[in-house]
Amino acid sequence: MGEQKNVGLESRRGSGVGVVAALLSVLVIGAGCASHTNNRVSSAANGIQKAANGLTDTVHAVNGAADAVGKTFNTGSSTNGGTGSPSTLAPSTRQAGPARACAIDDMADGNNQILSDAGRGGYWYSYVDSAGSTITPAAGTPFTMSPVTAPNLPAFAARFSGNVANGQILYAGIGFNLTQPKGAYDASQYTGVSFWAKAAAGSAKNVRFKIPDVNTDPDGKVCTGCYNDFGVDLVLTESFHQYVIRFADMTQLSGWGAPRVAHITPAALFGMQWQVAAPGTSYDMTVSNVAFTGCQ
C-alpha cells in the first residue's frame, strides 16, 4: 500500500510538473502575443496622434480663415441711444458705415437711388412750397448727390439749400421713397433710423426729420388731413454728427391732421424726409449715411 502511495504521489508530482510546464508555455506564448499586440496598439496610437495633430492644424487654419472673414465684414457702425441728440463722439472717432442689412443708403455710389436691398430701392427727390421758397437741387428734376469730405463718411451726401419765403404753409425739403414704385414698406423688424447730418455756417439749424406712413401719406388711403407725418425736430451743428431716432419717440405736430393716432406704424412706411419751414430763413444742410437701427 505504501508503495502504491509512493507511485501515486510521484505520478501526481509528474503531472504537476507537466501542468507547470504547460502553464509556463502558455505564459510565454501569451507574453509574446501581448508584446506583438502592444506593438500594434502603440503603432495605432502613433497614427491616431498624427491624425489628431493634422486635425488640429486644419482647425487652426479654419479659425484663421474665419477670423480673416470676420475682420473683412465686421464694419458696422456703433449707435447712440436717445432721440434727436447729437453723438457725443466726433465723426472722426466713429465708424460711420452701417452693415448692409441695416443700410438704407450709404451714398457711396453717388447716385440718386437708395440701396436696392431687402425690398427697398426708391429714389431721392426734393420738394418745395408754392409760396416762393426755393431749393437746390430743384424740385421736379433728378436729384443729384454732392461731393463731401468728412472723416469716416462716404464721398457723397444729400445736400440741399435755398431760402424759405414769408407767408403761410411754408416748407422745403428732401427725401426718398422706400420702394419703387412707391408703396408701403414693412420696417417692423427695425427700431428706428440713424443718419449723419450738419448745417453750413450761416445756415438755419432747425430741421424736422419725418416719416410718412399709412396714416399720414395720401397713398395710404386713410388720411383726410394728410402730411402731418410722425417725426422729431432737430437742431443741427456745423460739423457732422450722428442722430439716432427711435420710432417710439416720433410724434405728429399738434393742432392739425387727421387721423391723429398715438404711434407711427413701422409696418407701413412710405419714405423719409428732412424739411425746413422757418419763414424768412436761408438753409444749407447735408445728410449722409441713412440706416435702420435694431438690425439682427
VOBA-1610 file (N, C-alpha, C; in pm, whole numbers, padded with zeros to 5 digits, always signed):
BEGIN
Met+00083-00118+00000Met+00000+00000+00000Met+00086+00124+00000Gly+00194+00115+00085Gly+00283+00230+00090Gly+00348+00253-00042Glu+00384+00143-00116Glu+00450+00158-00244Glu+00356+00221-00342Gln+00235+00179-00336Gln+00136+00236-00427Gln+00117+00383-00401Lys+00118+00418-00271Lys+00107+00559-00237Lys+00220+00638-00297Asn+00344+00577-00289Asn+00458+00648-00344Asn+00445+00665-00494Val+00397+00558-00561Val+00379+00566-00705Val+00276+00674-00738Gly+00172+00668-00661Gly+00066+00770-00686Gly+00117+00911-00663Leu+00196+00927-00560Leu+00248+01059-00528Leu+00341+01107-00638Glu+00428+01017-00689Glu+00519+01055-00794Glu+00441+01091-00921Ser+00331+01006-00940Ser+00250+01033-01058Ser+00189+01174-01051Arg+00141+01203-00931Arg+00081+01336-00915Arg+00186+01445-00928Arg+00309+01415-00876Arg+00417+01513-00890Arg+00452+01533-01036Gly+00458+01419-01112Gly+00490+01429-01254Gly+00384+01511-01327Ser+00262+01481-01290Ser+00151+01557-01354Ser+00162+01705-01321Gly+00198+01735-01193Gly+00212+01877-01152Gly+00321+01945-01231Val+00431+01872-01257Val+00540+01932-01332Val+00494+01961-01475Gly+00416+01865-01532Gly+00365+01887-01669Gly+00274+02006-01677Val+00190+02017-01576Val+00096+02132-01574Val+00172+02262-01566Val+00271+02263-01476Val+00352+02384-01460Val+00421+02419-01590Ala+00477+02315-01656Ala+00546+02339-01783Ala+00448+02395-01886Ala+00328+02335-01886Ala+00227+02383-01982Ala+00189+02526-01955Leu+00173+02558-01826Leu+00137+02696-01788Leu+00246+02793-01828Leu+00372+02751-01805Leu+00483+02838-01843Leu+00482+02861-01993Ser+00451+02756-02071Ser+00447+02770-02216Ser+00338+02868-02258Val+00222+02855-02192Val+00111+02947-02223Val+00149+03089-02191Leu+00215+03107-02076Leu+00255+03241-02035Leu+00355+03301-02134Val+00449+03214-02180Val+00548+03263-02275Val+00481+03304-02404Ile+00390+03215-02453Ile+00318+03248-02577Ile+00234+03373-02557Gly+00164+03382-02441Gly+00081+03499-02412Gly+00163+03626-02408Ala+00280+03614-02347Ala+00366+03732-02339Ala+00407+03777-02477Gly+00438+03677-02563Gly+00475+03712-02700Gly+00361+03778-02773Cys+00240+03722-02755Cys+00123+03782-02821Cys+00097+03921-02767Ala+00110+03934-02633Ala+00086+04066-02571Ala+00186+04167-02623Ser+00313+04121-02638Ser+00416+04212-02689Ser+00382+04255-02830His+00337+04157-02913His+00301+04189-03052His+00181+04284-03055Thr+00083+04252-02968Thr-00038+04336-02961Thr-00003+04477-02915Asn+00084+04486-02813Asn+00126+04617-02764Asn+00193+04698-02874Asn+00276+04629-02955Asn+00343+04699-03065Asn+00240+04754-03164Arg+00137+04671-03194Arg+00034+04716-03287Arg-00046+04831-03228Val-00079+04821-03098Val-00154+04929-03030Val-00072+05057-03030Ser+00059+05041-03000Ser+00147+05159-02998Ser+00154+05223-03136Ser+00163+05137-03240Ser+00168+05191-03377Ser+00039+05262-03411Ala-00075+05201-03371Ala-00205+05264-03397Ala-00216+05396-03323Ala-00170+05398-03199Ala-00176+05522-03119Ala-00094+05632-03184Asn+00023+05595-03236Asn+00105+05694-03305Asn+00031+05749-03427Gly-00039+05659-03499Gly-00115+05704-03616Gly-00227+05798-03578Ile-00297+05763-03469Ile-00407+05850-03421Ile-00354+05985-03380Gln-00239+05986-03312Gln-00180+06113-03267Gln-00145+06201-03387Lys-00086+06137-03493Lys-00052+06214-03613Lys-00178+06271-03677Ala-00286+06189-03681Ala-00412+06237-03739Ala-00468+06352-03657Ala-00459+06338-03523Ala-00509+06445-03435Ala-00431+06572-03457Asn-00297+06557-03472Asn-00215+06676-03499Asn-00257+06742-03630Gly-00283+06658-03733Gly-00327+06713-03861Gly-00461+06783-03849Leu-00553+06722-03770Leu-00685+06785-03749Leu-00670+06917-03678Thr-00582+06922-03578Thr-00559+07047-03505Thr-00509+07155-03598Asp-00413+07117-03686Asp-00362+07215-03783Asp-00475+07264-03873Thr-00564+07171-03913Thr-00675+07210-04000Thr-00769+07305-03929Val-00800+07274-03801Val-00888+07362-03722Val-00827+07499-03707His-00696+07503-03681His-00630+07633-03669His-00640+07710-03799Ala-00622+07639-03911Ala-00632+07707-04041Ala-00772+07761-04065Val-00876+07678-04030Val-01014+07723-04046Val-01043+07843-03958Asn-00998+07837-03832Asn-01019+07950-03740Asn-00952+08076-03792Gly-00832+08059-03849Gly-00762+08175-03905Gly-00839+08235-04020Ala-00895+08148-04104Ala-00975+08198-04217Ala-01100+08267-04168Ala-01166+08210-04064Ala-01286+08271-04009Ala-01255+08408-03950Asp-01143+08419-03880Asp-01103+08549-03824Asp-01084+08650-03935Ala-01021+08606-04045Ala-00998+08698-04157Ala-01130+08744-04216Val-01227+08650-04232Val-01357+08688-04285Val-01427+08784-04190Gly-01420+08757-04059Gly-01482+08845-03961Gly-01426+08985-03968Lys-01295+08995-03984Lys-01233+09127-03993Lys-01272+09198-04121Thr-01297+09119-04227Thr-01334+09181-04354Thr-01474+09238-04351Phe-01569+09166-04285Phe-01709+09206-04294Phe-01760+09275-04168Asn-01688+09277-04059Asn-01735+09340-03937Asn-01705+09489-03942Thr-01784+09562-04022Thr-01761+09705-04039Thr-01883+09786-04002Gly-01968+09730-03919Gly-02089+09801-03880Gly-02059+09920-03793Ser-02153+10013-03786Ser-02132+10132-03706Ser-02191+10115-03568Ser-02138+10185-03472Ser-02199+10192-03341Ser-02304+10301-03344Thr-02398+10293-03250Thr-02505+10391-03247Thr-02525+10445-03108Asn-02587+10562-03101Asn-02621+10622-02971Asn-02764+10590-02935Gly-02793+10590-02806Gly-02931+10586-02763Gly-02986+10727-02761Gly-03116+10739-02736Gly-03175+10873-02726Gly-03240+10918-02854Thr-03302+11032-02848Thr-03378+11084-02961Thr-03334+11225-02995Gly-03300+11247-03120Gly-03271+11381-03166Gly-03152+11446-03099Ser-03064+11366-03039Ser-02947+11425-02973Ser-02822+11389-03051Pro-02728+11482-03064Pro-02606+11451-03140Pro-02519+11352-03066Ser-02437+11284-03143Ser-02340+11192-03085Ser-02243+11267-02995Thr-02199+11200-02890Thr-02101+11261-02802Thr-01959+11244-02857Leu-01946+11165-02964Leu-01815+11144-03025Leu-01810+11213-03160Ala-01697+11270-03193Ala-01681+11334-03323Ala-01684+11228-03432Pro-01731+11262-03552Pro-01738+11164-03660Pro-01605+11095-03688Ser-01494+11163-03667Ser-01364+11103-03697Ser-01331+10987-03603Thr-01404+10975-03491Thr-01377+10867-03397Thr-01482+10757-03405Arg-01574+10767-03501Arg-01681+10671-03515Arg-01671+10598-03648Gln-01708+10473-03651Gln-01723+10403-03778Gln-01861+10435-03832Ala-01867+10501-03945Ala-01994+10552-03993Ala-02063+10462-04093Gly-02001+10353-04134Gly-02060+10268-04237Gly-02150+10162-04179Pro-02283+10171-04198Pro-02372+10070-04143Pro-02359+09937-04215Ala-02384+09828-04143Ala-02387+09698-04209Ala-02495+09699-04315Arg-02472+09624-04425Arg-02562+09635-04539Arg-02705+09598-04505Ala-02727+09502-04412Ala-02863+09464-04376Ala-02940+09583-04319Cys-02872+09677-04257Cys-02935+09795-04198Cys-02937+09912-04293Ala-02841+09922-04382Ala-02821+10043-04461Ala-02939+10070-04553Ile-02989+10192-04549Ile-03090+10238-04644Ile-03020+10302-04763Asp-02928+10393-04734Asp-02841+10447-04839Asp-02711+10495-04777Asp-02600+10427-04812Asp-02469+10471-04763Asp-02409+10577-04854Met-02471+10602-04971Met-02436+10709-05064Met-02298+10695-05126Ala-02235+10582-05107Ala-02101+10563-05161Ala-02100+10563-05313Asp-02212+10523-05375Asp-02215+10517-05522Asp-02244+10652-05586Gly-02291+10749-05510Gly-02313+10883-05562Gly-02434+10900-05651Asn-02518+10795-05665Asn-02637+10811-05748Asn-02757+10851-05663Asn-02874+10869-05727Asn-02989+10920-05655Asn-03088+10812-05613Gln-03043+10685-05617Gln-03128+10575-05570Gln-03074+10521-05440Ile-03164+10492-05345Ile-03120+10427-05223Ile-03076+10286-05257Leu-03012+10217-05164Leu-02962+10083-05191Leu-03075+09988-05225Ser-03057+09910-05329Ser-03156+09808-05365Ser-03129+09685-05278Asp-03197+09681-05165Asp-03170+09576-05067Asp-03295+09554-04982Ala-03324+09429-04950Ala-03435+09394-04860Ala-03568+09452-04907Gly-03591+09455-05037Gly-03717+09504-05090Gly-03724+09654-05108Arg-03613+09725-05075Arg-03611+09870-05091Arg-03547+09907-05225Gly-03558+10034-05264Gly-03496+10076-05390Gly-03553+10204-05446Gly-03613+10288-05361Gly-03670+10414-05407Gly-03565+10518-05443Tyr-03612+10635-05483Tyr-03523+10742-05530Tyr-03536+10868-05444Trp-03426+10941-05435Trp-03423+11070-05367Trp-03495+11175-05452Tyr-03550+11276-05385Tyr-03616+11387-05452Tyr-03610+11510-05363Ser-03639+11626-05419Ser-03655+11749-05340Ser-03796+11801-05363Tyr-03845+11883-05270Tyr-03979+11939-05283Tyr-03982+12076-05216Val-04078+12159-05256Val-04083+12296-05205Val-04226+12348-05218Asp-04261+12445-05134Asp-04395+12502-05140Asp-04414+12587-05266Ser-04534+12636-05282Ser-04564+12723-05396Ser-04577+12868-05353Ala-04523+12900-05233Ala-04536+13036-05180Ala-04412+13120-05203Gly-04314+13067-05279Gly-04195+13144-05310Gly-04066+13093-05250Ser-04072+12986-05173Ser-03950+12927-05119Ser-03869+12864-05233Thr-03739+12847-05213Thr-03653+12789-05316Thr-03575+12672-05260Ile-03530+12586-05350Ile-03449+12472-05308Ile-03359+12428-05423Thr-03239+12387-05388Thr-03143+12324-05478Thr-03096+12194-05413Pro-03102+12083-05487Pro-03142+12062-05626Pro-03290+12096-05648Ala-03320+12143-05767Ala-03454+12190-05797Ala-03557+12078-05788Ala-03674+12110-05730Ala-03783+12013-05723Ala-03829+11976-05863Gly-03867+11852-05880Gly-03917+11807-06010Gly-03810+11766-06107Thr-03683+11772-06067Thr-03572+11728-06152Thr-03499+11614-06081Pro-03424+11531-06155Pro-03350+11423-06089Pro-03257+11477-05981Phe-03263+11416-05864Phe-03182+11460-05752Phe-03035+11424-05777Thr-02946+11518-05746Thr-02802+11492-05761Thr-02734+11498-05626Met-02649+11400-05599Met-02570+11399-05476Met-02454+11498-05487Ser-02404+11541-05372Ser-02294+11638-05368Ser-02169+11574-05311Pro-02052+11608-05366Pro-01927+11558-05306Pro-01912+11614-05164Val-01857+11534-05077Val-01836+11579-04939Val-01707+11517-04888Thr-01637+11592-04806Thr-01514+11542-04744Thr-01532+11544-04593Ala-01537+11427-04533Ala-01554+11416-04388Ala-01495+11283-04344Pro-01425+11281-04230Pro-01365+11156-04182Pro-01470+11046-04166Asn-01441+10928-04216Asn-01523+10809-04198Asn-01658+10813-04269Leu-01682+10913-04352Leu-01808+10921-04426Leu-01781+10900-04575Pro-01884+10856-04650Pro-01865+10836-04795Pro-01832+10966-04867Ala-01796+10955-04992Ala-01753+11071-05070Ala-01870+11155-05121Phe-01994+11104-05103Phe-02112+11178-05148Phe-02214+11188-05036Ala-02301+11290-05046Ala-02406+11310-04948Ala-02520+11386-05014Ala-02634+11388-04945Ala-02752+11460-04995Ala-02751+11601-04935Arg-02718+11698-05017Arg-02712+11837-04972Arg-02828+11915-05034Phe-02892+11999-04952Phe-02999+12084-05005Phe-02988+12222-04944Ser-03017+12323-05025Ser-03001+12462-04982Ser-03104+12550-05050Gly-03127+12666-04992Gly-03222+12760-05052Gly-03273+12859-04948Asn-03389+12914-04975Asn-03450+13013-04886Asn-03597+12980-04863Val-03641+13001-04739Val-03782+12984-04706Val-03849+13121-04716Ala-03960+13127-04786Ala-04030+13253-04808Ala-04100+13299-04680Asn-04170+13409-04687Asn-04255+13457-04578Asn-04400+13433-04618Gly-04479+13389-04524Gly-04618+13364-04556Gly-04671+13245-04478Gln-04771+13179-04534Gln-04836+13065-04471Gln-04804+12936-04547Ile-04809+12829-04477Ile-04785+12695-04534Ile-04655+12696-04614Leu-04546+12706-04540Leu-04413+12712-04599Leu-04336+12584-04570Tyr-04260+12541-04669Tyr-04177+12422-04647Tyr-04083+12404-04765Ala-03973+12337-04738Ala-03878+12294-04841Ala-03802+12176-04782Gly-03774+12077-04864Gly-03705+11962-04808Gly-03662+11861-04911Ile-03601+11754-04862Ile-03559+11642-04945Ile-03607+11513-04881Gly-03610+11407-04959Gly-03650+11279-04905Gly-03637+11170-05009Phe-03687+11054-04977Phe-03688+10942-05071Phe-03804+10850-05036Asn-03855+10780-05137Asn-03949+10672-05114Asn-03869+10545-05084Leu-03923+10460-05001Leu-03851+10337-04965Leu-03859+10233-05076Thr-03963+10239-05158Thr-03976+10140-05266Thr-03999+10212-05399Gln-03976+10139-05506Gln-04001+10189-05640Gln-04071+10078-05720Pro-04197+10099-05766Pro-04275+10220-05746Pro-04313+10240-05600Lys-04357+10361-05569Lys-04389+10396-05431Lys-04495+10302-05374Gly-04471+10258-05252Gly-04564+10170-05183Gly-04528+10161-05037Ala-04613+10099-04958Ala-04587+10084-04814Ala-04478+09978-04793Tyr-04384+10010-04705Tyr-04273+09919-04676Tyr-04282+09874-04531Asp-04264+09744-04507Asp-04271+09688-04372Asp-04134+09699-04305Ala-04123+09794-04211Ala-03998+09812-04136Ala-04017+09771-03990Ser-04114+09684-03963Ser-04144+09647-03825Ser-04032+09569-03758Gln-03939+09515-03836Gln-03827+09442-03775Gln-03722+09537-03717Tyr-03732+09667-03750Tyr-03633+09765-03704Tyr-03691+09848-03588Thr-03603+09920-03520Thr-03646+10001-03406Thr-03644+10151-03434Gly-03580+10191-03541Gly-03572+10333-03572Gly-03479+10359-03689Val-03428+10483-03694Val-03345+10527-03806Val-03226+10605-03752Ser-03111+10592-03819Ser-02994+10674-03787Ser-02943+10740-03914Phe-02882+10857-03899Phe-02820+10925-04012Phe-02721+11026-03957Trp-02635+11075-04046Trp-02540+11180-04012Trp-02585+11308-04082Ala-02569+11422-04016Ala-02615+11547-04076Ala-02538+11665-04019Lys-02539+11775-04095Lys-02480+11900-04050Lys-02546+12016-04124Ala-02526+12137-04072Ala-02570+12260-04138Ala-02447+12346-04164Ala-02447+12415-04277Ala-02333+12501-04311Ala-02332+12625-04222Ala-02216+12688-04213Ala-02206+12813-04138Ala-02300+12917-04198Gly-02374+12986-04114Gly-02469+13087-04159Gly-02605+13031-04197Ser-02619+12899-04199Ser-02746+12836-04234Ser-02838+12827-04113Ala-02967+12821-04139Ala-03061+12783-04033Ala-03020+12645-03981Lys-03047+12616-03857Lys-03004+12490-03797Lys-03121+12396-03768Asn-03242+12448-03768Asn-03358+12365-03733Asn-03410+12288-03854Val-03430+12159-03835Val-03484+12074-03941Val-03573+11969-03875Arg-03678+11932-03945Arg-03765+11825-03895Arg-03741+11699-03979Phe-03708+11591-03910Phe-03698+11461-03975Phe-03831+11391-03956Lys-03892+11343-04066Lys-04024+11284-04055Lys-04040+11166-04151Ile-04136+11080-04118Ile-04158+10958-04194Ile-04305+10946-04230Pro-04341+10963-04356Pro-04478+10937-04398Pro-04515+10790-04380Asp-04628+10763-04317Asp-04672+10625-04300Asp-04814+10609-04351Val-04872+10492-04328Val-05003+10460-04382Val-05111+10557-04337Asn-05095+10621-04220Asn-05196+10712-04167Asn-05176+10857-04208Thr-05060+10891-04266Thr-05032+11032-04297Thr-05004+11058-04444Asp-04967+10956-04520Asp-04941+10973-04663Asp-05070+10947-04741Pro-05102+11031-04838Pro-05225+11010-04916Pro-05232+10871-04980Asp-05116+10812-05016Asp-05118+10680-05079Asp-05158+10570-04981Gly-05162+10602-04852Gly-05212+10505-04754Gly-05362+10493-04756Lys-05430+10591-04820Lys-05576+10592-04835Lys-05649+10585-04701Val-05590+10651-04601Val-05651+10659-04469Val-05677+10803-04429Cys-05578+10892-04453Cys-05586+11029-04401Cys-05685+11116-04478Thr-05753+11203-04403Thr-05834+11309-04462Thr-05766+11444-04443Gly-05676+11451-04346Gly-05587+11566-04329Gly-05445+11512-04332Cys-05388+11504-04452Cys-05262+11430-04472Cys-05139+11516-04446Tyr-05024+11452-04447Tyr-04889+11511-04442Tyr-04842+11549-04300Asn-04924+11529-04198Asn-04873+11552-04062Asn-04803+11425-04016Asp-04684+11404-04074Asp-04610+11280-04052Asp-04549+11275-03913Phe-04526+11154-03865Phe-04455+11136-03739Phe-04309+11175-03759Gly-04253+11250-03662Gly-04115+11294-03677Gly-04058+11351-03548Val-03940+11410-03561Val-03872+11477-03450Val-03809+11606-03503Asp-03800+11706-03418Asp-03735+11832-03453Asp-03592+11831-03403Leu-03498+11862-03492Leu-03356+11857-03460Leu-03292+11994-03478Val-03185+12018-03405Val-03102+12137-03423Val-02964+12088-03465Leu-02929+12110-03590Leu-02802+12060-03642Leu-02687+12149-03598Thr-02566+12096-03608Thr-02445+12172-03581Thr-02369+12190-03712Glu-02257+12259-03707Glu-02180+12285-03828Glu-02077+12176-03858Ser-02080+12069-03784Ser-01998+11952-03814Ser-02088+11829-03812Phe-02047+11726-03883Phe-02129+11606-03891Phe-02143+11540-03755His-02265+11506-03721His-02294+11423-03605His-02397+11319-03645Gln-02397+11209-03571Gln-02493+11105-03598Gln-02616+11125-03510Tyr-02732+11110-03570Tyr-02859+11121-03499Tyr-02930+10987-03506Val-02980+10942-03394Val-03049+10814-03385Val-03189+10838-03330Ile-03288+10807-03410Ile-03426+10835-03374Ile-03504+10705-03366Arg-03565+10680-03253Arg-03648+10560-03237Arg-03788+10587-03291Phe-03848+10487-03353Phe-03986+10500-03396Phe-04076+10539-03278Ala-04048+10482-03162Ala-04133+10504-03045Ala-04132+10649-02998Asp-04031+10727-03039Asp-04021+10865-02992Asp-04070+10967-03095Met-04118+10921-03207Met-04165+11012-03311Met-04311+11049-03288Thr-04344+11175-03308Thr-04481+11223-03285Thr-04528+11311-03401Gln-04659+11330-03409Gln-04717+11425-03503Gln-04713+11566-03443Leu-04717+11667-03530Leu-04729+11804-03482Leu-04870+11826-03427Ser-04880+11913-03330Ser-05009+11936-03266Ser-05097+12029-03349Gly-05228+12014-03335Gly-05322+12110-03389Gly-05377+12084-03527Trp-05328+11984-03598Trp-05382+11961-03732Trp-05357+11816-03776Gly-05420+11779-03885Gly-05403+11645-03941Gly-05512+11549-03895Ala-05548+11458-03982Ala-05643+11354-03948Ala-05613+11230-04035Pro-05605+11115-03972Pro-05632+11091-03830Pro-05512+11131-03743Arg-05540+11142-03616Arg-05434+11160-03518Arg-05428+11033-03436Val-05318+10961-03451Val-05302+10833-03384Val-05184+10841-03288Ala-05177+10745-03199Ala-05078+10752-03091Ala-04935+10727-03140His-04920+10639-03238His-04785+10598-03277His-04774+10582-03428Ile-04653+10594-03477Ile-04623+10564-03616Ile-04648+10414-03639Thr-04672+10377-03764Thr-04693+10237-03799Thr-04572+10186-03877Pro-04472+10129-03809Pro-04349+10084-03879Pro-04376+09979-03986Ala-04487+09907-03976Ala-04516+09802-04075Ala-04564+09859-04208Ala-04586+09993-04215Ala-04635+10052-04340Ala-04578+10193-04355Leu-04449+10202-04388Leu-04381+10330-04409Leu-04366+10355-04559Phe-04376+10483-04598Phe-04363+10517-04739Phe-04228+10579-04774Gly-04165+10647-04681Gly-04038+10711-04712Gly-03983+10786-04592Met-03887+10875-04617Met-03827+10958-04513Met-03797+11095-04570Gln-03809+11200-04485Gln-03791+11337-04531Gln-03721+11423-04426Trp-03647+11522-04476Trp-03586+11626-04393Trp-03641+11760-04443Gln-03707+11834-04355Gln-03782+11952-04400Gln-03753+12074-04313Val-03737+12190-04378Val-03725+12319-04308Val-03851+12400-04335Ala-03886+12489-04239Ala-04011+12562-04254Ala-04010+12699-04186Ala-03899+12741-04129Ala-03896+12869-04060Ala-03901+12984-04160Pro-04002+13072-04154Pro-04017+13180-04253Pro-03897+13274-04257Gly-03859+13313-04379Gly-03756+13413-04397Gly-03615+13367-04367Thr-03590+13238-04366Thr-03456+13188-04334Thr-03390+13128-04457Ser-03259+13126-04456Ser-03182+13054-04559Ser-03126+12928-04494Tyr-03108+12826-04575Tyr-03064+12698-04521Tyr-02966+12632-04617Asp-02876+12553-04560Asp-02779+12476-04638Asp-02741+12357-04551Met-02801+12242-04579Met-02787+12125-04492Met-02744+12003-04572Thr-02679+11912-04504Thr-02629+11791-04569Thr-02664+11669-04484Val-02711+11564-04550Val-02748+11438-04484Val-02666+11325-04545Ser-02618+11235-04461Ser-02534+11124-04510Ser-02566+10995-04435Asn-02541+10884-04502Asn-02538+10752-04439Asn-02663+10720-04359Val-02773+10698-04427Val-02902+10670-04362Val-02917+10519-04342Ala-02963+10480-04223Ala-02974+10337-04194Ala-03087+10312-04095Phe-03141+10191-04099Phe-03230+10147-03994Phe-03148+10105-03873Thr-03209+10112-03756Thr-03143+10064-03635Thr-03220+09941-03583Gly-03154+09867-03495Gly-03216+09749-03439Gly-03205+09626-03527Cys-03107+09626-03619Cys-03090+09510-03708Cys-03041+09390-03631Gln-03082+09273-03674Gln-03038+09148-03611Gln-02928+09084-03695
//
